Amino acid sequence: MLPFWLGRVLEMSDKVNIRRLPTGVPGLDNLLGGGLPEFSFNLIAGTPGSGKTTLAHQIMFSLATPDNRALFFTVLGEPALKMLRYQQQFPFFDFQKVNDSIRFINLSADLLEGDFDRVLTRIADEVKAYSPSLVFVDSFRSVVQSIKQEEGGATDMQRFVQQLGMQMTSWQATTFLIGEYLLPEAEASPVFTVADGILWLAQPLQHNSMVRKMQVVKMRGQAQAPGLHTFRISDEGVQVFPRAIIQHMPTLAINPSAGVERLSMGIPALDEMLGGGLPVGYSLLVVGPSGSGKTIMTTEFLAAGARRGELGVIAAFEKSPSQLLNKKLDTLIKDGKVGVIDTRSLDLSIDETLHDLIEMIKSMQAKRVVIDSLSGFELALAPEFREDFRGSLYRMIAELTGLGMTILMTSELEDRYTDLRFSPFGSAFLADAILVQRYIEVAGQFKRVLSVVKVRNSAHSKDIRLFDITDEGIVIGETMPEYSGIMSGRPTVST
């Protein structure tokens, strides 16, 4: 025989639709699967200084209104006024909501005598009197630690957590417990079992570099983004950069005879070598040694797009803006035809860079993207992202091509003259097309040559052609009549 409550549930003919509350934290709703489930019981946990209180305040000030009031209980050793002194520096802190839509209550005095039943009663009485839609307890672990110090603390802790959890799930409110937890401790904590949602915050330090991470460990009733995701605490507050998760890799069935749209590179002879231009939605990798003309080629690519009314975005990692801007590119940027991504930070994450790229692409409705260069991009990343650079770059390129972007990437290679390579970190497989620039010695002089290595699903030139860089840009010359090797000996080919 079914339990009474289960029978009642099965008799219900109407599906209960749970409203999802927008958190007001950029990027967080995407992680949660659309927002916080209303009336859910949530835990915001992590190491000290990881941003738990700031995240809780940002959610609270975003959601609190005169009709949806919030209670924030503090059990910290420091006065609530000290905490608020720092939190009010963020723009989300709204003074008009304090004591109107938001009420702060300090429970430190109730904890002095170690009477935890009194704490439970105080919390319940305040909730009953105020009828809030949102309830926060910070720091919950302070209560737990105090209970552990008492005789029979483990039993008292379990009872306290269970009673508080039962109270919170019975309130018509969305509730949050905030506290410092270490991962081994979390596995045995009763609160992790009863919570409907768990947000885990961390700030690992690696090689003097720190990148904040967030994980949705649990969120009942809805799909959430798995894995660890980057977030930052800036002057604006918390911003989350969801990790790109590839649902499917875009496939482009290119038939050379089907009249597929192709984009001009801005260099007619190069378009001819590519088989009529670069197919729309492709990623082109341009590799070559320092000074071989890679950045000049990106300028021609963006300028060709501007002439067709196609706006572009460039992320430059090797040069400062003053070094990057030649006269042509400077004009394109000033005219609003090319947007520049700020990449000055040395603790970048690929997720954050991808977020900035997508935001600018959407705002400009851009069609062309330049990454100059992959070598500099790898060095600009925090150390932990360099370890899986290939995998992260794969997700990034797939995300951009999935948006219909046509991408030009550059990569600097040391010219060893007898060793022909296409990538310093084995990422040539990411590109739909590869263009190689090289130096050769002819009659006692260095000359530049280029060749098209591949264009996926398309015929292309196999010639090795001389080219030069002039005031007008790149000028491609004649095909080398005989190419028996570079400098001394024949090159070996590797990817």
C-alpha positions in Angstrom: 0.0 0.0 0.0 1.3 3.5 -0.9 2.0 6.0 1.9 -0.8 8.5 2.2 1.4 11.5 1.1 2.6 9.6 -2.0 -1.0 8.7 -2.9 -2.0 12.4 -2.7 0.9 13.3 -4.9 -0.1 10.7 -7.5 -3.7 11.9 -7.4 -2.6 15.5 -8.4 -3.6 16.1 -12.0 -1.9 19.4 -12.5 1.9 19.7 -12.7 3.4 22.1 -10.3 5.4 24.8 -12.1 8.3 26.2 -10.0 9.0 29.8 -10.7 12.7 30.6 -11.3 14.0 33.8 -9.7 16.6 35.8 -11.6 19.6 36.2 -9.3 20.8 39.6 -10.7 24.4 38.1 -11.0 25.6 38.2 -14.6 26.1 34.7 -15.9 24.8 32.9 -12.7 21.4 32.2 -14.1 22.9 30.3 -17.0 24.8 28.1 -14.5 21.6 27.4 -12.4 19.5 26.4 -15.4 17.5 29.6 -15.6 17.5 31.0 -12.1 16.9 30.0 -8.4 13.8 27.8 -7.8 11.4 29.8 -5.7 11.0 28.5 -2.1 14.2 26.5 -2.4 16.7 25.9 0.4 20.2 26.8 -0.7 23.7 26.6 0.6 26.4 29.0 -0.5 29.7 27.3 0.7 33.4 27.7 0.1 36.7 28.8 1.6 37.2 32.1 3.5 37.4 35.1 1.2 36.0 33.3 -1.8 33.1 35.8 -2.2 30.2 34.1 -0.5 28.8 37.1 1.4 29.2 39.4 -1.6 27.3 36.9 -3.8 24.5 36.6 -1.2 24.2 40.4 -0.9 24.1 40.8 -4.7 21.3 38.2 -5.0 19.4 39.7 -2.1 19.5 43.3 -3.2 18.5 42.2 -6.7 15.4 40.3 -5.6 14.3 42.3 -2.5 11.3 44.6 -3.0 8.6 46.0 -0.7 6.4 43.0 -1.7 9.3 40.5 -1.5 11.2 41.4 1.7 14.4 39.9 2.9 15.8 38.9 6.3 19.6 38.7 6.7 20.8 37.0 9.9 24.4 37.5 10.9 26.2 35.3 13.3 29.7 36.6 12.6 32.1 37.5 15.3 32.4 41.0 13.7 29.6 43.5 13.9 27.1 43.6 11.1 27.9 47.3 10.6 31.5 46.4 9.7 30.3 43.9 7.0 27.9 46.5 5.6 30.6 49.1 5.5 32.4 47.1 2.8 29.4 45.7 1.0 28.0 49.2 0.4 31.0 50.0 -1.8 29.3 47.9 -4.6 26.7 49.5 -6.8 24.1 46.8 -6.2 23.9 48.0 -2.5 20.8 50.1 -2.3 20.5 52.2 0.9 16.8 52.8 0.2 16.1 49.0 0.6 17.7 48.8 4.0 15.0 48.7 6.8 12.4 48.9 4.1 12.7 45.8 1.9 15.8 44.3 3.7 16.3 43.8 7.5 19.6 42.8 9.1 19.5 40.9 12.4 22.6 40.1 14.5 22.4 36.8 16.4 25.8 37.1 18.1 24.3 37.9 21.5 22.0 34.8 21.3 25.0 32.6 20.7 27.1 33.9 23.6 25.4 31.5 26.1 25.4 28.6 23.7 21.6 28.2 23.8 21.0 27.0 20.3 17.3 26.3 20.9 17.1 30.0 21.6 18.8 30.8 18.3 16.2 28.6 16.5 13.4 30.3 18.3 14.7 33.7 17.5 15.1 32.9 13.8 11.6 31.4 13.7 10.0 34.4 15.5 11.7 37.0 13.3 10.5 35.1 10.1 7.0 34.8 11.4 6.8 38.5 12.3 8.4 39.9 9.1 7.0 37.3 6.6 10.0 37.6 4.3 10.3 36.1 0.8 14.1 35.7 1.2 16.0 34.5 4.3 19.8 34.5 4.6 21.9 33.1 7.5 25.6 34.2 7.4 27.8 32.5 8.5 26.1 29.3 9.2 29.3 27.4 9.9 30.0 29.7 12.8 27.0 28.2 14.5 28.1 24.7 13.6 31.6 25.3 14.9 30.2 26.6 18.2 28.0 23.5 18.6 30.9 21.2 18.0 32.7 22.8 21.0 30.0 21.9 23.4 29.6 18.5 25.1 27.7 16.1 22.8 28.3 18.7 20.1 28.0 16.2 17.2 24.5 15.2 18.3 23.5 18.8 19.0 24.8 19.9 15.6 22.8 17.2 13.7 19.7 18.1 15.6 20.2 21.8 15.1 20.8 21.4 11.3 17.8 19.1 10.9 15.5 21.4 12.8 16.7 24.5 11.0 16.4 22.7 7.7 12.9 21.6 8.5 12.0 25.2 9.4 13.4 26.6 6.3 11.7 24.1 4.0 8.4 24.9 5.7 8.6 28.6 5.1 7.1 30.2 2.0 10.5 31.8 1.4 13.7 31.2 -0.7 16.4 30.5 1.9 20.2 30.6 2.0 22.8 29.4 4.4 26.3 30.9 3.9 29.4 29.5 5.4 33.0 28.3 5.2 33.3 24.6 4.4 36.2 22.4 3.3 35.4 19.6 0.8 36.0 16.6 3.1 33.8 18.2 5.8 31.0 18.8 3.2 30.7 15.1 2.4 29.6 14.4 6.0 27.6 17.5 6.7 23.8 16.9 7.1 23.0 20.3 5.6 24.4 19.2 2.3 21.8 16.4 2.2 18.7 18.6 3.0 19.7 21.5 0.7 17.9 21.9 -2.6 20.7 23.8 -4.1 24.5 24.1 -3.4 26.8 26.7 -4.8 30.5 26.0 -4.1 33.0 28.9 -4.4 36.8 28.5 -4.4 39.9 30.6 -5.1 42.8 28.2 -5.9 46.3 29.7 -6.0 48.7 28.3 -8.6 52.1 29.8 -9.5 51.2 33.1 -7.8 48.1 33.3 -9.9 44.6 33.1 -8.5 41.4 32.5 -10.5 38.0 32.3 -8.7 35.9 29.2 -9.5 32.2 28.4 -8.9 30.4 25.0 -9.1 26.7 24.2 -8.9 27.0 21.0 -6.9 23.3 20.5 -6.7 20.1 22.2 -7.9 16.9 20.1 -7.6 14.3 20.0 -10.3 16.3 21.6 -13.1 19.4 21.0 -15.3 22.5 23.0 -14.4 25.8 23.6 -16.1 28.3 21.0 -14.8 31.9 21.5 -13.9 33.9 24.5 -12.5 33.2 28.0 -13.9 35.3 31.2 -13.6 34.0 34.2 -11.8 35.4 37.6 -10.8 34.7 40.1 -8.1 35.2 43.6 -9.6 34.0 47.0 -8.5 30.6 46.1 -10.0 30.3 42.9 -7.9 30.3 39.3 -8.9 30.3 38.2 -12.5 30.2 34.6 -13.6 31.7 33.3 -16.9 30.0 30.0 -17.7 32.4 27.4 -19.3 31.6 26.7 -22.9 30.0 23.3 -23.2 29.9 22.0 -26.7 26.6 20.3 -27.5 27.7 19.4 -31.0 30.5 20.5 -33.3 29.2 22.5 -36.3 29.7 20.7 -39.5 30.0 22.5 -42.8 29.5 20.4 -45.9 31.5 22.4 -48.4 31.1 21.4 -52.0 33.4 23.3 -54.3 30.9 23.3 -57.1 27.9 24.3 -55.0 28.6 28.0 -55.0 29.3 28.3 -51.2 29.7 31.9 -50.0 33.3 32.8 -49.4 34.8 35.9 -47.8 37.6 37.9 -49.3 40.9 38.1 -47.4 41.5 41.5 -48.9 44.4 40.2 -51.0 43.1 39.1 -54.4 46.0 36.7 -55.1 45.5 35.0 -51.7 41.7 34.6 -52.4 42.7 32.8 -55.6 45.1 30.5 -53.6 42.3 29.6 -51.2 40.0 28.6 -54.0 38.0 31.8 -54.2 38.3 33.1 -50.7 37.7 31.8 -47.2 34.4 29.9 -46.7 32.0 31.6 -44.4 32.0 30.0 -40.9 35.6 28.7 -41.3 38.5 29.1 -38.9 41.8 30.0 -40.6 45.1 29.5 -38.8 48.0 31.7 -40.1 51.4 30.5 -38.7 54.8 32.0 -39.2 57.9 33.4 -37.5 58.2 36.9 -36.0 57.9 39.7 -38.5 56.5 37.5 -41.3 53.4 39.6 -41.7 50.7 37.8 -39.7 49.2 40.9 -38.1 49.3 42.8 -41.4 47.2 39.9 -42.9 44.7 40.2 -40.1 44.3 43.9 -40.9 43.7 43.2 -44.5 41.1 40.6 -43.5 39.2 43.0 -41.3 39.5 45.8 -43.8 38.0 43.6 -46.6 35.1 42.9 -44.3 34.5 46.6 -43.6 34.3 47.3 -47.3 31.5 44.7 -47.5 29.7 46.1 -44.5 30.8 43.2 -42.3 32.0 44.4 -38.9 34.9 42.7 -37.1 36.3 42.1 -33.6 40.0 41.6 -32.8 41.5 40.2 -29.6 45.2 41.1 -29.5 47.4 39.3 -26.9 50.9 40.0 -28.0 50.8 43.7 -28.5 49.5 46.7 -26.6 46.9 48.9 -28.4 49.6 51.4 -29.3 51.7 48.7 -30.9 48.8 47.0 -32.6 47.3 49.9 -34.4 48.6 50.6 -37.9 47.0 53.4 -39.7 44.5 51.3 -41.5 43.4 49.4 -38.4 43.3 52.6 -36.4 40.9 54.1 -38.9 38.7 51.0 -38.8 38.4 51.1 -35.0 37.7 54.9 -34.9 35.0 54.4 -37.5 33.4 51.7 -35.4 33.9 49.0 -38.0 36.3 46.9 -35.7 36.0 46.4 -32.0 39.0 45.6 -29.8 38.9 43.2 -26.8 40.9 44.4 -23.8 43.3 41.6 -23.0 45.7 43.4 -20.6 45.2 41.0 -17.6 47.7 38.3 -17.1 45.3 36.1 -15.2 42.8 35.6 -18.0 40.5 32.5 -18.4 39.3 31.3 -21.8 35.7 31.5 -20.5 36.1 35.1 -19.6 37.7 36.0 -23.0 35.0 34.0 -24.8 32.3 35.9 -22.9 33.8 39.3 -23.9 34.1 38.2 -27.5 30.5 37.0 -27.7 29.2 40.2 -26.0 31.0 42.4 -28.5 30.1 40.2 -31.4 26.4 40.4 -30.5 26.4 44.1 -29.8 28.2 44.9 -33.0 26.6 42.1 -35.0 30.1 41.3 -36.2 30.8 38.7 -38.8 34.6 38.4 -38.6 36.8 37.6 -35.6 40.6 37.8 -35.3 42.7 36.3 -32.5 46.3 37.6 -32.6 47.9 35.4 -31.5 47.3 32.0 -30.0 50.8 32.0 -28.7 50.2 35.3 -26.8 46.8 34.1 -25.7 48.3 31.0 -24.0 50.9 33.1 -22.1 48.2 35.6 -21.0 46.1 32.8 -19.4 46.3 31.8 -15.7 48.6 28.7 -15.3 45.7 26.3 -14.7 44.2 27.2 -18.1 47.4 26.6 -19.9 47.4 23.0 -18.8 44.3 22.2 -20.9 44.8 24.9 -23.5 44.0 22.6 -26.4 40.7 21.5 -24.9 39.6 25.0 -23.9 40.6 26.4 -27.3 38.5 23.7 -29.0 35.4 24.7 -27.0 36.1 28.4 -27.8 36.5 27.9 -31.5 33.4 25.6 -31.7 31.3 28.2 -29.8 32.4 31.0 -32.1 31.9 29.1 -35.4 28.6 27.9 -34.0 27.5 31.5 -34.0 28.4 31.7 -37.7 31.6 33.7 -37.2 34.5 33.4 -39.6 37.7 33.3 -37.6 41.3 34.2 -38.4 43.9 33.1 -35.8 47.6 33.7 -35.9 50.3 31.7 -34.2 54.0 32.5 -34.0 56.5 29.7 -34.7 60.2 29.7 -34.4 61.5 29.2 -37.9 63.9 26.3 -37.7 64.2 26.2 -41.5 64.4 22.5 -41.7 61.4 21.6 -39.5 58.0 22.6 -41.0 55.4 22.9 -38.2 51.9 24.3 -38.1 51.3 24.9 -34.4 53.5 25.1 -31.3 51.0 23.1 -29.2 49.4 20.7 -31.7 46.2 22.7 -32.3 46.3 22.7 -36.1 43.4 20.2 -36.0 41.2 23.1 -34.8 41.5 25.0 -38.0 39.5 24.5 -41.2 42.2 26.2 -43.2 45.9 26.7 -42.6 48.2 29.3 -44.2 52.0 29.1 -43.6 54.4 32.0 -43.8 58.2 31.3 -43.9 61.6 32.9 -44.6 63.9 31.5 -47.2 67.3 32.6 -48.4 67.6 33.7 -52.0 70.8 35.1 -53.5 72.1 36.1 -50.0 68.8 37.7 -48.9 65.9 36.7 -46.7 62.6 36.4 -48.7 59.1 35.7 -47.4 57.1 32.9 -48.9 53.6 31.6 -48.1 51.5 28.6 -49.0 48.1 27.2 -48.3 48.4 23.9 -46.4 44.7 23.0 -46.3 41.2 24.3 -46.9 38.8 21.7 -45.6 36.5 20.2 -48.3 37.8 22.6 -50.9 40.3 22.7 -53.7 43.2 25.2 -53.1 46.5 26.1 -54.6 49.6 24.0 -53.8 52.0 26.7 -54.8 54.7 28.3 -52.7 54.7 32.0 -53.5 56.9 34.9 -52.7 55.3 37.9 -51.0 56.3 41.2 -49.7 55.0 43.8 -47.3 54.7 47.4 -48.7 53.0 50.6 -47.6 49.9 49.3 -49.4 49.9 46.0 -47.5 50.7 42.5 -48.6 51.7 42.0 -52.2 51.9 38.3 -53.4 54.4 37.6 -56.2 55.4 34.7 -58.4 55.5 31.1 -57.6 58.8 29.6 -56.7 59.9 27.8 -59.8 61.8 25.2 -57.9 61.7 24.5 -54.2 64.2 21.9 -53.2 64.4 22.8 -49.5 64.8 25.7 -47.1 68.2 27.0 -46.3 70.2 23.8 -45.8 68.3 20.6 -46.3 64.7 19.6 -46.9 62.0 20.4 -44.3 60.3 17.8 -42.3 56.6 18.3 -41.8 54.7 18.0 -38.4 51.6 19.4 -36.9 
